[in-house]
Amino acid sequence: LSKENRRPFELSRANPLGTLLQLRHFPVVIGMVLVMLFYNLGHHVLPSTWSFYAIESFDWSPREVGYSLGFIGVLMVLVQGFLIRWVLPRTGLRLAGIAGLCFTIIAFTGYAFATLPWMVYVAMIPGSLGALAGPAMQGIASAQVNDTQQGELQGGLTSTMSLSAIVSPPVMTQLFAFYTGADTPIYFPGAPFVLAGFLTVVGLVLFVRVTRNLNIGESRKDLPG
């Protein structure tokens, strides 16, 4: 930020709680914080359980797990490096956010109920398109605050992501362990992805409600970066 848009440092605001208290005056921002919380709680199912899920469900070797990660990595480079900058100015932030969340739900559903390896690879395509959601949510939140509050906003969003990174992995791994254990009533390695999909559905419902009456994303000035 330029000097005229910087504020004096205040310890009371330099923490997640202080940030959220300051942002409470912006209902849309608080809504986006909640959406990102549910979205990231679901998203952490991937780094938490992917290797366990692939080995358990399809008896993949470490090499095959690596191939799957490489494939999704290539897709993410294409989406984040090229597709996002083309899609967002043309669809607007709201539609891009809804599409990204829907693609994520489709991917989690595909992972949960895939019975053959090729199905997993097909599900990776909408999974990569789910990357549209993050920039859209950040862009909507950023458009609600002035230049002097952008750093505070980004700090609040980062705190939300950090919280989800703490809470989600133990929940997802324990759910996977329960539904693949010897004493499980139902053998279902895809169970964590069902939970992830449900959390994303909650995020989608909140996103639609929060942005229902907003007129944003129609011009390039509202787009992140």
PyMOL commands that place a pseudoatom at each C-alpha (Angstrom):
pseudoatom trace, name=CA, resn=LEU, resi=1, chain=A, elem=C, hetatm=0, pos=[0.000, 0.000, 0.000]
pseudoatom trace, name=CA, resn=SER, resi=2, chain=A, elem=C, hetatm=0, pos=[1.056, 3.570, -0.562]
pseudoatom trace, name=CA, resn=LYS, resi=3, chain=A, elem=C, hetatm=0, pos=[1.873, 5.609, 2.550]
pseudoatom trace, name=CA, resn=GLU, resi=4, chain=A, elem=C, hetatm=0, pos=[-1.404, 7.516, 2.511]
pseudoatom trace, name=CA, resn=ASN, resi=5, chain=A, elem=C, hetatm=0, pos=[-3.316, 4.216, 2.700]
pseudoatom trace, name=CA, resn=ARG, resi=6, chain=A, elem=C, hetatm=0, pos=[-1.354, 2.819, 5.652]
pseudoatom trace, name=CA, resn=ARG, resi=7, chain=A, elem=C, hetatm=0, pos=[-2.563, 3.011, 9.245]
pseudoatom trace, name=CA, resn=PRO, resi=8, chain=A, elem=C, hetatm=0, pos=[-0.581, 3.169, 12.459]
pseudoatom trace, name=CA, resn=PHE, resi=9, chain=A, elem=C, hetatm=0, pos=[0.087, -0.242, 14.012]
pseudoatom trace, name=CA, resn=GLU, resi=10, chain=A, elem=C, hetatm=0, pos=[-2.413, -1.168, 16.750]
pseudoatom trace, name=CA, resn=LEU, resi=11, chain=A, elem=C, hetatm=0, pos=[-1.825, -4.275, 18.846]
pseudoatom trace, name=CA, resn=SER, resi=12, chain=A, elem=C, hetatm=0, pos=[-5.563, -4.684, 19.485]
pseudoatom trace, name=CA, resn=ARG, resi=13, chain=A, elem=C, hetatm=0, pos=[-6.112, -5.215, 15.760]
pseudoatom trace, name=CA, resn=ALA, resi=14, chain=A, elem=C, hetatm=0, pos=[-3.040, -7.372, 15.130]
pseudoatom trace, name=CA, resn=ASN, resi=15, chain=A, elem=C, hetatm=0, pos=[-4.741, -10.699, 15.894]
pseudoatom trace, name=CA, resn=PRO, resi=16, chain=A, elem=C, hetatm=0, pos=[-7.502, -12.788, 14.304]
pseudoatom trace, name=CA, resn=LEU, resi=17, chain=A, elem=C, hetatm=0, pos=[-10.152, -11.830, 16.866]
pseudoatom trace, name=CA, resn=GLY, resi=18, chain=A, elem=C, hetatm=0, pos=[-9.365, -8.144, 16.582]
pseudoatom trace, name=CA, resn=THR, resi=19, chain=A, elem=C, hetatm=0, pos=[-9.543, -8.387, 12.813]
pseudoatom trace, name=CA, resn=LEU, resi=20, chain=A, elem=C, hetatm=0, pos=[-12.945, -10.067, 12.856]
pseudoatom trace, name=CA, resn=LEU, resi=21, chain=A, elem=C, hetatm=0, pos=[-14.259, -7.510, 15.328]
pseudoatom trace, name=CA, resn=GLN, resi=22, chain=A, elem=C, hetatm=0, pos=[-13.217, -4.716, 12.992]
pseudoatom trace, name=CA, resn=LEU, resi=23, chain=A, elem=C, hetatm=0, pos=[-14.727, -6.438, 9.972]
pseudoatom trace, name=CA, resn=ARG, resi=24, chain=A, elem=C, hetatm=0, pos=[-18.049, -7.142, 11.685]
pseudoatom trace, name=CA, resn=HIS, resi=25, chain=A, elem=C, hetatm=0, pos=[-19.348, -3.886, 10.229]
pseudoatom trace, name=CA, resn=PHE, resi=26, chain=A, elem=C, hetatm=0, pos=[-19.177, -5.471, 6.770]
pseudoatom trace, name=CA, resn=PRO, resi=27, chain=A, elem=C, hetatm=0, pos=[-21.812, -8.259, 6.586]
pseudoatom trace, name=CA, resn=VAL, resi=28, chain=A, elem=C, hetatm=0, pos=[-20.685, -9.410, 3.150]
pseudoatom trace, name=CA, resn=VAL, resi=29, chain=A, elem=C, hetatm=0, pos=[-17.098, -9.746, 4.358]
pseudoatom trace, name=CA, resn=ILE, resi=30, chain=A, elem=C, hetatm=0, pos=[-18.171, -11.785, 7.379]
pseudoatom trace, name=CA, resn=GLY, resi=31, chain=A, elem=C, hetatm=0, pos=[-20.258, -13.911, 5.037]
pseudoatom trace, name=CA, resn=MET, resi=32, chain=A, elem=C, hetatm=0, pos=[-17.255, -14.523, 2.789]
pseudoatom trace, name=CA, resn=VAL, resi=33, chain=A, elem=C, hetatm=0, pos=[-15.144, -15.414, 5.821]
pseudoatom trace, name=CA, resn=LEU, resi=34, chain=A, elem=C, hetatm=0, pos=[-17.703, -18.081, 6.752]
pseudoatom trace, name=CA, resn=VAL, resi=35, chain=A, elem=C, hetatm=0, pos=[-17.898, -19.342, 3.176]
pseudoatom trace, name=CA, resn=MET, resi=36, chain=A, elem=C, hetatm=0, pos=[-14.119, -19.636, 3.009]
pseudoatom trace, name=CA, resn=LEU, resi=37, chain=A, elem=C, hetatm=0, pos=[-14.099, -21.429, 6.358]
pseudoatom trace, name=CA, resn=PHE, resi=38, chain=A, elem=C, hetatm=0, pos=[-16.480, -24.143, 5.142]
pseudoatom trace, name=CA, resn=TYR, resi=39, chain=A, elem=C, hetatm=0, pos=[-14.767, -24.300, 1.748]
pseudoatom trace, name=CA, resn=ASN, resi=40, chain=A, elem=C, hetatm=0, pos=[-11.324, -24.776, 3.270]
pseudoatom trace, name=CA, resn=LEU, resi=41, chain=A, elem=C, hetatm=0, pos=[-12.555, -27.234, 5.894]
pseudoatom trace, name=CA, resn=GLY, resi=42, chain=A, elem=C, hetatm=0, pos=[-13.707, -29.400, 3.011]
pseudoatom trace, name=CA, resn=HIS, resi=43, chain=A, elem=C, hetatm=0, pos=[-10.710, -28.749, 0.797]
pseudoatom trace, name=CA, resn=HIS, resi=44, chain=A, elem=C, hetatm=0, pos=[-8.227, -30.050, 3.374]
pseudoatom trace, name=CA, resn=VAL, resi=45, chain=A, elem=C, hetatm=0, pos=[-9.583, -33.544, 2.818]
pseudoatom trace, name=CA, resn=LEU, resi=46, chain=A, elem=C, hetatm=0, pos=[-7.234, -33.743, -0.175]
pseudoatom trace, name=CA, resn=PRO, resi=47, chain=A, elem=C, hetatm=0, pos=[-3.824, -33.277, 1.471]
pseudoatom trace, name=CA, resn=SER, resi=48, chain=A, elem=C, hetatm=0, pos=[-5.037, -35.116, 4.579]
pseudoatom trace, name=CA, resn=THR, resi=49, chain=A, elem=C, hetatm=0, pos=[-6.335, -38.342, 3.066]
pseudoatom trace, name=CA, resn=TRP, resi=50, chain=A, elem=C, hetatm=0, pos=[-5.482, -38.560, -0.635]
pseudoatom trace, name=CA, resn=SER, resi=51, chain=A, elem=C, hetatm=0, pos=[-2.632, -41.058, -0.388]
pseudoatom trace, name=CA, resn=PHE, resi=52, chain=A, elem=C, hetatm=0, pos=[-4.482, -43.215, 2.157]
pseudoatom trace, name=CA, resn=TYR, resi=53, chain=A, elem=C, hetatm=0, pos=[-7.657, -43.103, 0.063]
pseudoatom trace, name=CA, resn=ALA, resi=54, chain=A, elem=C, hetatm=0, pos=[-5.916, -44.004, -3.205]
pseudoatom trace, name=CA, resn=ILE, resi=55, chain=A, elem=C, hetatm=0, pos=[-3.989, -46.907, -1.695]
pseudoatom trace, name=CA, resn=GLU, resi=56, chain=A, elem=C, hetatm=0, pos=[-6.996, -48.247, 0.203]
pseudoatom trace, name=CA, resn=SER, resi=57, chain=A, elem=C, hetatm=0, pos=[-9.526, -47.856, -2.616]
pseudoatom trace, name=CA, resn=PHE, resi=58, chain=A, elem=C, hetatm=0, pos=[-7.454, -48.817, -5.660]
pseudoatom trace, name=CA, resn=ASP, resi=59, chain=A, elem=C, hetatm=0, pos=[-4.333, -50.458, -4.241]
pseudoatom trace, name=CA, resn=TRP, resi=60, chain=A, elem=C, hetatm=0, pos=[-2.185, -47.794, -5.890]
pseudoatom trace, name=CA, resn=SER, resi=61, chain=A, elem=C, hetatm=0, pos=[1.555, -47.879, -5.495]
pseudoatom trace, name=CA, resn=PRO, resi=62, chain=A, elem=C, hetatm=0, pos=[3.446, -44.764, -4.354]
pseudoatom trace, name=CA, resn=ARG, resi=63, chain=A, elem=C, hetatm=0, pos=[4.334, -44.200, -8.015]
pseudoatom trace, name=CA, resn=GLU, resi=64, chain=A, elem=C, hetatm=0, pos=[0.662, -44.245, -9.033]
pseudoatom trace, name=CA, resn=VAL, resi=65, chain=A, elem=C, hetatm=0, pos=[-0.220, -41.846, -6.235]
pseudoatom trace, name=CA, resn=GLY, resi=66, chain=A, elem=C, hetatm=0, pos=[2.523, -39.588, -7.535]
pseudoatom trace, name=CA, resn=TYR, resi=67, chain=A, elem=C, hetatm=0, pos=[1.112, -39.759, -11.059]
pseudoatom trace, name=CA, resn=SER, resi=68, chain=A, elem=C, hetatm=0, pos=[-2.297, -38.684, -9.780]
pseudoatom trace, name=CA, resn=LEU, resi=69, chain=A, elem=C, hetatm=0, pos=[-0.787, -35.744, -7.907]
pseudoatom trace, name=CA, resn=GLY, resi=70, chain=A, elem=C, hetatm=0, pos=[1.197, -34.777, -10.984]
pseudoatom trace, name=CA, resn=PHE, resi=71, chain=A, elem=C, hetatm=0, pos=[-1.932, -34.855, -13.128]
pseudoatom trace, name=CA, resn=ILE, resi=72, chain=A, elem=C, hetatm=0, pos=[-3.930, -32.638, -10.792]
pseudoatom trace, name=CA, resn=GLY, resi=73, chain=A, elem=C, hetatm=0, pos=[-0.911, -30.370, -10.531]
pseudoatom trace, name=CA, resn=VAL, resi=74, chain=A, elem=C, hetatm=0, pos=[-0.873, -29.843, -14.302]
pseudoatom trace, name=CA, resn=LEU, resi=75, chain=A, elem=C, hetatm=0, pos=[-4.607, -29.131, -14.286]
pseudoatom trace, name=CA, resn=MET, resi=76, chain=A, elem=C, hetatm=0, pos=[-4.205, -26.599, -11.480]
pseudoatom trace, name=CA, resn=VAL, resi=77, chain=A, elem=C, hetatm=0, pos=[-1.436, -24.802, -13.374]
pseudoatom trace, name=CA, resn=LEU, resi=78, chain=A, elem=C, hetatm=0, pos=[-3.714, -24.478, -16.392]
pseudoatom trace, name=CA, resn=VAL, resi=79, chain=A, elem=C, hetatm=0, pos=[-6.683, -23.265, -14.356]
pseudoatom trace, name=CA, resn=GLN, resi=80, chain=A, elem=C, hetatm=0, pos=[-4.860, -20.923, -12.000]
pseudoatom trace, name=CA, resn=GLY, resi=81, chain=A, elem=C, hetatm=0, pos=[-2.322, -19.706, -14.525]
pseudoatom trace, name=CA, resn=PHE, resi=82, chain=A, elem=C, hetatm=0, pos=[-4.576, -19.153, -17.520]
pseudoatom trace, name=CA, resn=LEU, resi=83, chain=A, elem=C, hetatm=0, pos=[-8.265, -19.982, -17.130]
pseudoatom trace, name=CA, resn=ILE, resi=84, chain=A, elem=C, hetatm=0, pos=[-9.031, -17.846, -14.073]
pseudoatom trace, name=CA, resn=ARG, resi=85, chain=A, elem=C, hetatm=0, pos=[-7.810, -14.611, -15.646]
pseudoatom trace, name=CA, resn=TRP, resi=86, chain=A, elem=C, hetatm=0, pos=[-9.944, -15.359, -18.706]
pseudoatom trace, name=CA, resn=VAL, resi=87, chain=A, elem=C, hetatm=0, pos=[-13.111, -16.497, -16.921]
pseudoatom trace, name=CA, resn=LEU, resi=88, chain=A, elem=C, hetatm=0, pos=[-13.504, -13.981, -14.094]
pseudoatom trace, name=CA, resn=PRO, resi=89, chain=A, elem=C, hetatm=0, pos=[-13.754, -10.814, -16.219]
pseudoatom trace, name=CA, resn=ARG, resi=90, chain=A, elem=C, hetatm=0, pos=[-16.340, -12.514, -18.434]
pseudoatom trace, name=CA, resn=THR, resi=91, chain=A, elem=C, hetatm=0, pos=[-18.566, -14.150, -15.838]
pseudoatom trace, name=CA, resn=GLY, resi=92, chain=A, elem=C, hetatm=0, pos=[-18.221, -11.808, -12.880]
pseudoatom trace, name=CA, resn=LEU, resi=93, chain=A, elem=C, hetatm=0, pos=[-17.147, -12.789, -9.396]
pseudoatom trace, name=CA, resn=ARG, resi=94, chain=A, elem=C, hetatm=0, pos=[-20.499, -14.115, -8.195]
pseudoatom trace, name=CA, resn=LEU, resi=95, chain=A, elem=C, hetatm=0, pos=[-21.066, -16.542, -11.054]
pseudoatom trace, name=CA, resn=ALA, resi=96, chain=A, elem=C, hetatm=0, pos=[-17.438, -17.658, -10.958]
pseudoatom trace, name=CA, resn=GLY, resi=97, chain=A, elem=C, hetatm=0, pos=[-17.721, -18.317, -7.224]
pseudoatom trace, name=CA, resn=ILE, resi=98, chain=A, elem=C, hetatm=0, pos=[-20.907, -20.336, -7.612]
pseudoatom trace, name=CA, resn=ALA, resi=99, chain=A, elem=C, hetatm=0, pos=[-19.399, -22.323, -10.475]
pseudoatom trace, name=CA, resn=GLY, resi=100, chain=A, elem=C, hetatm=0, pos=[-16.204, -23.014, -8.543]
pseudoatom trace, name=CA, resn=LEU, resi=101, chain=A, elem=C, hetatm=0, pos=[-18.092, -24.272, -5.498]
pseudoatom trace, name=CA, resn=CYS, resi=102, chain=A, elem=C, hetatm=0, pos=[-20.357, -26.452, -7.662]
pseudoatom trace, name=CA, resn=PHE, resi=103, chain=A, elem=C, hetatm=0, pos=[-17.363, -27.940, -9.471]
pseudoatom trace, name=CA, resn=THR, resi=104, chain=A, elem=C, hetatm=0, pos=[-15.785, -28.710, -6.101]
pseudoatom trace, name=CA, resn=ILE, resi=105, chain=A, elem=C, hetatm=0, pos=[-18.925, -30.494, -4.910]
pseudoatom trace, name=CA, resn=ILE, resi=106, chain=A, elem=C, hetatm=0, pos=[-19.014, -32.555, -8.116]
pseudoatom trace, name=CA, resn=ALA, resi=107, chain=A, elem=C, hetatm=0, pos=[-15.371, -33.533, -7.662]
pseudoatom trace, name=CA, resn=PHE, resi=108, chain=A, elem=C, hetatm=0, pos=[-15.803, -34.589, -4.034]
pseudoatom trace, name=CA, resn=THR, resi=109, chain=A, elem=C, hetatm=0, pos=[-18.846, -36.654, -5.004]
pseudoatom trace, name=CA, resn=GLY, resi=110, chain=A, elem=C, hetatm=0, pos=[-16.819, -38.310, -7.752]
pseudoatom trace, name=CA, resn=TYR, resi=111, chain=A, elem=C, hetatm=0, pos=[-13.963, -39.141, -5.402]
pseudoatom trace, name=CA, resn=ALA, resi=112, chain=A, elem=C, hetatm=0, pos=[-16.355, -40.484, -2.767]
pseudoatom trace, name=CA, resn=PHE, resi=113, chain=A, elem=C, hetatm=0, pos=[-18.116, -42.951, -5.047]
pseudoatom trace, name=CA, resn=ALA, resi=114, chain=A, elem=C, hetatm=0, pos=[-15.425, -43.796, -7.616]
pseudoatom trace, name=CA, resn=THR, resi=115, chain=A, elem=C, hetatm=0, pos=[-14.994, -47.524, -8.068]
pseudoatom trace, name=CA, resn=LEU, resi=116, chain=A, elem=C, hetatm=0, pos=[-12.334, -47.477, -10.796]
pseudoatom trace, name=CA, resn=PRO, resi=117, chain=A, elem=C, hetatm=0, pos=[-9.145, -45.419, -11.117]
pseudoatom trace, name=CA, resn=TRP, resi=118, chain=A, elem=C, hetatm=0, pos=[-10.231, -43.673, -14.331]
pseudoatom trace, name=CA, resn=MET, resi=119, chain=A, elem=C, hetatm=0, pos=[-13.230, -42.253, -12.475]
pseudoatom trace, name=CA, resn=VAL, resi=120, chain=A, elem=C, hetatm=0, pos=[-10.867, -40.498, -10.091]
pseudoatom trace, name=CA, resn=TYR, resi=121, chain=A, elem=C, hetatm=0, pos=[-9.024, -38.891, -12.980]
pseudoatom trace, name=CA, resn=VAL, resi=122, chain=A, elem=C, hetatm=0, pos=[-12.306, -37.709, -14.493]
pseudoatom trace, name=CA, resn=ALA, resi=123, chain=A, elem=C, hetatm=0, pos=[-13.303, -36.181, -11.145]
pseudoatom trace, name=CA, resn=MET, resi=124, chain=A, elem=C, hetatm=0, pos=[-10.026, -34.262, -11.082]
pseudoatom trace, name=CA, resn=ILE, resi=125, chain=A, elem=C, hetatm=0, pos=[-11.222, -32.096, -13.980]
pseudoatom trace, name=CA, resn=PRO, resi=126, chain=A, elem=C, hetatm=0, pos=[-14.099, -30.416, -12.096]
pseudoatom trace, name=CA, resn=GLY, resi=127, chain=A, elem=C, hetatm=0, pos=[-11.867, -30.517, -9.038]
pseudoatom trace, name=CA, resn=SER, resi=128, chain=A, elem=C, hetatm=0, pos=[-9.353, -28.268, -10.755]
pseudoatom trace, name=CA, resn=LEU, resi=129, chain=A, elem=C, hetatm=0, pos=[-12.120, -25.952, -11.971]
pseudoatom trace, name=CA, resn=GLY, resi=130, chain=A, elem=C, hetatm=0, pos=[-13.101, -25.548, -8.329]
pseudoatom trace, name=CA, resn=ALA, resi=131, chain=A, elem=C, hetatm=0, pos=[-10.100, -23.221, -8.095]
pseudoatom trace, name=CA, resn=LEU, resi=132, chain=A, elem=C, hetatm=0, pos=[-12.368, -20.513, -9.517]
pseudoatom trace, name=CA, resn=ALA, resi=133, chain=A, elem=C, hetatm=0, pos=[-13.998, -20.176, -6.104]
pseudoatom trace, name=CA, resn=GLY, resi=134, chain=A, elem=C, hetatm=0, pos=[-11.056, -18.817, -4.123]
pseudoatom trace, name=CA, resn=PRO, resi=135, chain=A, elem=C, hetatm=0, pos=[-10.246, -15.727, -6.217]
pseudoatom trace, name=CA, resn=ALA, resi=136, chain=A, elem=C, hetatm=0, pos=[-13.958, -14.980, -6.566]
pseudoatom trace, name=CA, resn=MET, resi=137, chain=A, elem=C, hetatm=0, pos=[-14.507, -15.022, -2.811]
pseudoatom trace, name=CA, resn=GLN, resi=138, chain=A, elem=C, hetatm=0, pos=[-11.430, -12.901, -2.179]
pseudoatom trace, name=CA, resn=GLY, resi=139, chain=A, elem=C, hetatm=0, pos=[-12.459, -10.441, -4.871]
pseudoatom trace, name=CA, resn=ILE, resi=140, chain=A, elem=C, hetatm=0, pos=[-15.951, -10.030, -3.424]
pseudoatom trace, name=CA, resn=ALA, resi=141, chain=A, elem=C, hetatm=0, pos=[-14.606, -9.486, 0.079]
pseudoatom trace, name=CA, resn=SER, resi=142, chain=A, elem=C, hetatm=0, pos=[-11.927, -7.088, -1.136]
pseudoatom trace, name=CA, resn=ALA, resi=143, chain=A, elem=C, hetatm=0, pos=[-14.487, -4.960, -2.976]
pseudoatom trace, name=CA, resn=GLN, resi=144, chain=A, elem=C, hetatm=0, pos=[-16.339, -4.289, 0.303]
pseudoatom trace, name=CA, resn=VAL, resi=145, chain=A, elem=C, hetatm=0, pos=[-13.538, -2.515, 2.194]
pseudoatom trace, name=CA, resn=ASN, resi=146, chain=A, elem=C, hetatm=0, pos=[-11.428, 0.538, 1.470]
pseudoatom trace, name=CA, resn=ASP, resi=147, chain=A, elem=C, hetatm=0, pos=[-7.730, 0.625, 0.681]
pseudoatom trace, name=CA, resn=THR, resi=148, chain=A, elem=C, hetatm=0, pos=[-6.649, 1.108, 4.300]
pseudoatom trace, name=CA, resn=GLN, resi=149, chain=A, elem=C, hetatm=0, pos=[-8.376, -2.134, 5.359]
pseudoatom trace, name=CA, resn=GLN, resi=150, chain=A, elem=C, hetatm=0, pos=[-7.096, -4.472, 2.645]
pseudoatom trace, name=CA, resn=GLY, resi=151, chain=A, elem=C, hetatm=0, pos=[-4.256, -5.804, 4.778]
pseudoatom trace, name=CA, resn=GLU, resi=152, chain=A, elem=C, hetatm=0, pos=[-6.589, -6.399, 7.697]
pseudoatom trace, name=CA, resn=LEU, resi=153, chain=A, elem=C, hetatm=0, pos=[-8.995, -8.222, 5.403]
pseudoatom trace, name=CA, resn=GLN, resi=154, chain=A, elem=C, hetatm=0, pos=[-6.288, -10.482, 3.999]
pseudoatom trace, name=CA, resn=GLY, resi=155, chain=A, elem=C, hetatm=0, pos=[-5.111, -11.211, 7.523]
pseudoatom trace, name=CA, resn=GLY, resi=156, chain=A, elem=C, hetatm=0, pos=[-8.624, -12.263, 8.492]
pseudoatom trace, name=CA, resn=LEU, resi=157, chain=A, elem=C, hetatm=0, pos=[-8.963, -14.526, 5.469]
pseudoatom trace, name=CA, resn=THR, resi=158, chain=A, elem=C, hetatm=0, pos=[-5.556, -16.068, 6.125]
pseudoatom trace, name=CA, resn=SER, resi=159, chain=A, elem=C, hetatm=0, pos=[-6.523, -16.708, 9.752]
pseudoatom trace, name=CA, resn=THR, resi=160, chain=A, elem=C, hetatm=0, pos=[-9.617, -18.526, 8.537]
pseudoatom trace, name=CA, resn=MET, resi=161, chain=A, elem=C, hetatm=0, pos=[-7.523, -20.736, 6.262]
pseudoatom trace, name=CA, resn=SER, resi=162, chain=A, elem=C, hetatm=0, pos=[-5.091, -21.447, 9.095]
pseudoatom trace, name=CA, resn=LEU, resi=163, chain=A, elem=C, hetatm=0, pos=[-7.938, -22.431, 11.417]
pseudoatom trace, name=CA, resn=SER, resi=164, chain=A, elem=C, hetatm=0, pos=[-9.324, -24.854, 8.855]
pseudoatom trace, name=CA, resn=ALA, resi=165, chain=A, elem=C, hetatm=0, pos=[-5.850, -26.340, 8.371]
pseudoatom trace, name=CA, resn=ILE, resi=166, chain=A, elem=C, hetatm=0, pos=[-5.775, -27.128, 12.098]
pseudoatom trace, name=CA, resn=VAL, resi=167, chain=A, elem=C, hetatm=0, pos=[-9.314, -28.465, 12.483]
pseudoatom trace, name=CA, resn=SER, resi=168, chain=A, elem=C, hetatm=0, pos=[-9.927, -30.373, 9.255]
pseudoatom trace, name=CA, resn=PRO, resi=169, chain=A, elem=C, hetatm=0, pos=[-7.017, -32.873, 8.957]
pseudoatom trace, name=CA, resn=PRO, resi=170, chain=A, elem=C, hetatm=0, pos=[-7.649, -34.766, 12.217]
pseudoatom trace, name=CA, resn=VAL, resi=171, chain=A, elem=C, hetatm=0, pos=[-11.374, -34.930, 11.489]
pseudoatom trace, name=CA, resn=MET, resi=172, chain=A, elem=C, hetatm=0, pos=[-10.866, -36.218, 7.952]
pseudoatom trace, name=CA, resn=THR, resi=173, chain=A, elem=C, hetatm=0, pos=[-8.206, -38.767, 8.855]
pseudoatom trace, name=CA, resn=GLN, resi=174, chain=A, elem=C, hetatm=0, pos=[-10.203, -40.120, 11.793]
pseudoatom trace, name=CA, resn=LEU, resi=175, chain=A, elem=C, hetatm=0, pos=[-13.280, -40.423, 9.602]
pseudoatom trace, name=CA, resn=PHE, resi=176, chain=A, elem=C, hetatm=0, pos=[-11.237, -42.333, 7.040]
pseudoatom trace, name=CA, resn=ALA, resi=177, chain=A, elem=C, hetatm=0, pos=[-9.806, -44.592, 9.745]
pseudoatom trace, name=CA, resn=PHE, resi=178, chain=A, elem=C, hetatm=0, pos=[-13.267, -45.323, 11.118]
pseudoatom trace, name=CA, resn=TYR, resi=179, chain=A, elem=C, hetatm=0, pos=[-14.784, -46.305, 7.770]
pseudoatom trace, name=CA, resn=THR, resi=180, chain=A, elem=C, hetatm=0, pos=[-11.819, -48.460, 6.730]
pseudoatom trace, name=CA, resn=GLY, resi=181, chain=A, elem=C, hetatm=0, pos=[-11.121, -50.137, 10.065]
pseudoatom trace, name=CA, resn=ALA, resi=182, chain=A, elem=C, hetatm=0, pos=[-11.719, -53.796, 10.797]
pseudoatom trace, name=CA, resn=ASP, resi=183, chain=A, elem=C, hetatm=0, pos=[-14.710, -53.043, 13.032]
pseudoatom trace, name=CA, resn=THR, resi=184, chain=A, elem=C, hetatm=0, pos=[-16.426, -50.524, 10.788]
pseudoatom trace, name=CA, resn=PRO, resi=185, chain=A, elem=C, hetatm=0, pos=[-20.155, -51.155, 10.237]
pseudoatom trace, name=CA, resn=ILE, resi=186, chain=A, elem=C, hetatm=0, pos=[-19.854, -49.833, 6.659]
pseudoatom trace, name=CA, resn=TYR, resi=187, chain=A, elem=C, hetatm=0, pos=[-16.675, -50.036, 4.608]
pseudoatom trace, name=CA, resn=PHE, resi=188, chain=A, elem=C, hetatm=0, pos=[-16.488, -46.706, 2.800]
pseudoatom trace, name=CA, resn=PRO, resi=189, chain=A, elem=C, hetatm=0, pos=[-13.068, -45.167, 2.054]
pseudoatom trace, name=CA, resn=GLY, resi=190, chain=A, elem=C, hetatm=0, pos=[-14.772, -42.223, 0.366]
pseudoatom trace, name=CA, resn=ALA, resi=191, chain=A, elem=C, hetatm=0, pos=[-16.511, -41.093, 3.560]
pseudoatom trace, name=CA, resn=PRO, resi=192, chain=A, elem=C, hetatm=0, pos=[-14.231, -38.067, 4.137]
pseudoatom trace, name=CA, resn=PHE, resi=193, chain=A, elem=C, hetatm=0, pos=[-15.120, -36.776, 0.680]
pseudoatom trace, name=CA, resn=VAL, resi=194, chain=A, elem=C, hetatm=0, pos=[-18.814, -36.986, 1.510]
pseudoatom trace, name=CA, resn=LEU, resi=195, chain=A, elem=C, hetatm=0, pos=[-18.188, -34.780, 4.528]
pseudoatom trace, name=CA, resn=ALA, resi=196, chain=A, elem=C, hetatm=0, pos=[-16.054, -32.446, 2.412]
pseudoatom trace, name=CA, resn=GLY, resi=197, chain=A, elem=C, hetatm=0, pos=[-18.831, -32.211, -0.151]
pseudoatom trace, name=CA, resn=PHE, resi=198, chain=A, elem=C, hetatm=0, pos=[-21.386, -31.441, 2.552]
pseudoatom trace, name=CA, resn=LEU, resi=199, chain=A, elem=C, hetatm=0, pos=[-19.208, -28.674, 3.984]
pseudoatom trace, name=CA, resn=THR, resi=200, chain=A, elem=C, hetatm=0, pos=[-18.837, -27.199, 0.505]
pseudoatom trace, name=CA, resn=VAL, resi=201, chain=A, elem=C, hetatm=0, pos=[-22.608, -27.335, -0.006]
pseudoatom trace, name=CA, resn=VAL, resi=202, chain=A, elem=C, hetatm=0, pos=[-23.008, -25.309, 3.191]
pseudoatom trace, name=CA, resn=GLY, resi=203, chain=A, elem=C, hetatm=0, pos=[-20.472, -22.844, 1.826]
pseudoatom trace, name=CA, resn=LEU, resi=204, chain=A, elem=C, hetatm=0, pos=[-22.351, -22.647, -1.485]
pseudoatom trace, name=CA, resn=VAL, resi=205, chain=A, elem=C, hetatm=0, pos=[-25.673, -21.930, 0.224]
pseudoatom trace, name=CA, resn=LEU, resi=206, chain=A, elem=C, hetatm=0, pos=[-24.061, -19.180, 2.302]
pseudoatom trace, name=CA, resn=PHE, resi=207, chain=A, elem=C, hetatm=0, pos=[-22.329, -17.750, -0.767]
pseudoatom trace, name=CA, resn=VAL, resi=208, chain=A, elem=C, hetatm=0, pos=[-25.577, -17.544, -2.736]
pseudoatom trace, name=CA, resn=ARG, resi=209, chain=A, elem=C, hetatm=0, pos=[-27.428, -15.898, 0.148]
pseudoatom trace, name=CA, resn=VAL, resi=210, chain=A, elem=C, hetatm=0, pos=[-24.694, -13.396, 0.981]
pseudoatom trace, name=CA, resn=THR, resi=211, chain=A, elem=C, hetatm=0, pos=[-24.194, -12.281, -2.622]
pseudoatom trace, name=CA, resn=ARG, resi=212, chain=A, elem=C, hetatm=0, pos=[-27.833, -12.377, -3.698]
pseudoatom trace, name=CA, resn=ASN, resi=213, chain=A, elem=C, hetatm=0, pos=[-28.305, -8.599, -3.860]
pseudoatom trace, name=CA, resn=LEU, resi=214, chain=A, elem=C, hetatm=0, pos=[-24.766, -7.606, -4.763]
pseudoatom trace, name=CA, resn=ASN, resi=215, chain=A, elem=C, hetatm=0, pos=[-23.892, -6.067, -8.100]
pseudoatom trace, name=CA, resn=ILE, resi=216, chain=A, elem=C, hetatm=0, pos=[-20.228, -6.931, -8.327]
pseudoatom trace, name=CA, resn=GLY, resi=217, chain=A, elem=C, hetatm=0, pos=[-17.778, -8.466, -10.707]
pseudoatom trace, name=CA, resn=GLU, resi=218, chain=A, elem=C, hetatm=0, pos=[-19.133, -6.602, -13.706]
pseudoatom trace, name=CA, resn=SER, resi=219, chain=A, elem=C, hetatm=0, pos=[-15.948, -4.567, -14.138]
pseudoatom trace, name=CA, resn=ARG, resi=220, chain=A, elem=C, hetatm=0, pos=[-12.285, -5.396, -14.002]
pseudoatom trace, name=CA, resn=LYS, resi=221, chain=A, elem=C, hetatm=0, pos=[-11.691, -3.107, -11.034]
pseudoatom trace, name=CA, resn=ASP, resi=222, chain=A, elem=C, hetatm=0, pos=[-13.389, -5.626, -8.731]
pseudoatom trace, name=CA, resn=LEU, resi=223, chain=A, elem=C, hetatm=0, pos=[-11.130, -8.490, -9.738]
pseudoatom trace, name=CA, resn=PRO, resi=224, chain=A, elem=C, hetatm=0, pos=[-8.262, -9.636, -7.520]
pseudoatom trace, name=CA, resn=GLY, resi=225, chain=A, elem=C, hetatm=0, pos=[-4.678, -9.080, -8.576]
for i in range(1, 225): cmd.bond("trace and resi %d" % i, "trace and resi %d" % (i + 1))
show_as sticks, trace
zoom trace
